[in-house]
Amino acid sequence: MKHPNYDIMQALIEYTKANYHISGYAVGAFVIQEDEILSSAVSTHNIENDITCHAEINAIRLASKKIKNRFLTNCYIYTTYGHL
């Protein structure tokens, strides 16, 4: 699959809208590996009181844990930010 991918981005926008209530921000991220969503996350820095809990960092952490490897080889990150 060629990146950026419109369908993945649309899925991320829908995911972000559906999870807006978690943080009050329309910020989300997907880590994509082999055209599949490896992880998804939203920004939680205001909940965790941790400036590093941005959606992108949360998604990277989840992806690394899922594959049990700190190297996310052949992965892409998609992120969105907007106002609802």
Secondary structure, DSSP 4 states (H G I P E B T S, - for coil): --SS-HHHHHHHHHHHHHTHHHHSSEEEEEEEETTEEEEEEE--HHHHT-TT--HHHHHHHHHHHHHT-S--TTEEEEEEEE--
